[in-house]
Amino acid sequence: MAEALGPATLAYTDRELFRPVRGQRVMEEMTALTGLLESAGEADREESGLDEITSPAFVVRSGGEVVSAAGYRIWLRGTAHMSVLTARGLRGHGLARVAAGAAVEHALAEGLVPQWRARTTESRRVAGALGICELGAQLSFMWENEFPGR
């Protein structure tokens, strides 16, 4: 085995369960995320998946800087795989909930099923606050030389 990813919870919501957040939210181009992604560090950046979103980026700004952002990547069968990232020094203040809430609301309006994958307690807490219910778990493995000789 080369790498293991997880375990992580998998959570989903729909229009009835979703609890929207009213706050600052703005659709931006991906270029607005550069500073946040660069300052996050490699591990947080990869965990967030924000580099891979195909939706608009929903951002929260403070002093003109993007301090939290969310979006989603469309997967098979109409699933919107959610991504969110908040600047390290500003976590725990509800910013991820505001940004992610806007992204979830957008996904639902597009007829998609929002999916939240979480490995940390903090991420699970944000999902729960938005009405995203844990329904399962995921553990992924990547194998070296899965098919030797090919």
C-alpha positions, 0 to 999 in steps of 0.5 A, a space after each residue: 500500500 502506498 497511501 491511505 486516506 481516511 477514515 472520513 465520514 460522508 454526509 449529505 443534505 437536501 433542501 428540507 434538512 439544509 440550514 442556510 446561513 445569512 451573512 457575507 457571501 460573494 461569488 468570485 473567480 478562482 484567482 481570488 483564492 490564490 492568497 488563501 490557498 498559498 497561506 494554508 500550507 500543503 496539508 490543509 490545501 490538499 485536505 480542502 480540495 478547493 483547488 479542484 472545484 468546478 463551481 464558482 468560489 464562494 468567499 468571505 473577505 476581511 480587510 479585502 483579503 479572502 479569509 474563507 472560501 468554499 465550492 464544489 466539484 461535480 461528481 457522477 450522478 449529480 453529486 456536489 463534493 463540497 470543499 471549504 478552507 478558512 485561514 488558520 488564525 480565523 478558524 472557529 468563528 463561523 466563517 467556514 459555515 458562511 462560505 460553505 453554506 453559500 456553496 451548498 445553497 448553490 449546489 441545491 439550486 443546481 439540482 445537485 446532492 451536496 456531499 461532505 467528506 470530513 476527517 476532523 471534528 471541526 469539519 464535522 461540526 461545520 457540516 452538522 451546523 448546516 444540516 448535513 447529516 452523516 450517513 456513512 464512512 470512507 476509507 481509501 487506499 492507493 496501492 503500489 504496483 497494483 498490477 505488476 508486469 503491466 
